[in-house]
Amino acid sequence: MTTVKSLEDLKKLREAALEKRAVKTASGQAQVTVAMGTCGIAAGARETMKAILDTIETENLSGIVVSQTGCIGLCEKEPIVQVVIGEQPKVIYGKVNPEVARRIMKEHVTGGKPVEEYIVTA
């Protein structure tokens, strides 16, 4: 952690935190979360995460926040990916292998159309 030694250091930290916050709350911003609990990793979540990050890099996509979370309690559906775009309701996908992850990135995250056959319903 950065040591704050002056008021100027504190102001810089504040500005950096506000920028991160603005990115996460920006309207139209896409957030992609991969469940990376033990069960998810065993089911292939690392490869799924890598496919998502590779797609963002190779397609030169911007405005997408990718994060990871722990187990969300649906172990039989792992790997699980959650997508939230702007103010739209979140969409949870199950059994997301790297191929499906690339499809979700193309069709849902950039195209705006959810990939129906992989959506996890309550």
N, C-alpha and C positions, 0 to 999 in steps of 0.2 A: 504494500500500500504506500502511496505517495505521502511524504511528510509535508505538512502545511507549516511553512515558516513565516509567511507574511500574508497580509490581506490580499495581495495580488495573486498568490498561490490559491487562496480560497476562492477568489473570483474565477480563476481558470477552471478549478474543479467544478464549480457551480455551472459554468457555461457548458462544460463537457457533459455533465449529467443532464442538463436541459436539452442538449442536442440528442442524446440517446433517447430521452423521453419523447421528444418530438417525432423521432423516427418510428417509435413503437405505436404512437397514437395518431399518426398521419392518416387522414381520410384516403381511402383507396389503397392503402398499404396492405400488402399481403404478408401474412404470418404463417409460416409452416413449422409445425412442431412434431418432432419424431419421439415416440416413447422409447426410451433407452434403459428400461429396467432390465434386470437379469433375464427375465423371460423374453423380452424384446431382442436383446443382444443374441441370445441363443437361437432365436428364430430368424436372425439375419438383419436386424435393425441397423447395424454398422454399414452394411452394404447399401441399404436403402438410403441412409443419410449421405453416403458418398455419392450415390447416383443423383440425389437432389442437388448437392453442392456442385458436382460436375456439370449438371445441366445449367445451373445459374452461370457458371464460369464460361462454358462453351457457347452458350446462347447470348452471353453478355447481357444478362437480365439485371435490372436494378429495382430498388424499391421492395425487396423481399427480405424479410427478417426470418432467419432459420434458427430454431432453438431446439433444445432437447429437454425432456422431462423424464421422470421415473415411471414406474409401472402405474397404469391407470386402471388395473383390475379386470382387463379383458384379455387374459393371457392366451386364450384359444384363438384370438383374432390377430395376434402379433405377426409381423411388425405393424404397428399402428401409426398413422400419420394424420395430424389434424391440420386443416387449412381454414384460415379466417381471412377474408378479403374485405377490407373496409368495415362497414357497418352490417354486412351480410351475416347471417347465422353461421356458426362454425359447422364444418363438415368433417366427420371422422371416417377415415378409411381403414379397412382391415385387410390383412394378408397382402401387404404392400411389399413386393419384391422390387429390385432395381428397375425392371422393365415397367412395372406399374407406376413406380415413382416418377419415371420420366414422362409417362403418359399423363399423370396427374399434373405435373408441372406444365406440360404443353397445353392440355385441354382445359384444366380448371384454373390454375394460377395465372397463366397468360391469356387463355382463351375465354375464361369466365363461365365455362360449362362443366359442372361436376361430372365425374366419371361414376355413373350410377351403380354399376355392378359391384363396385368395391366399397360402397358406403355402408357403414355399420349403423343399423337402426336400433332403437331402444327396445 
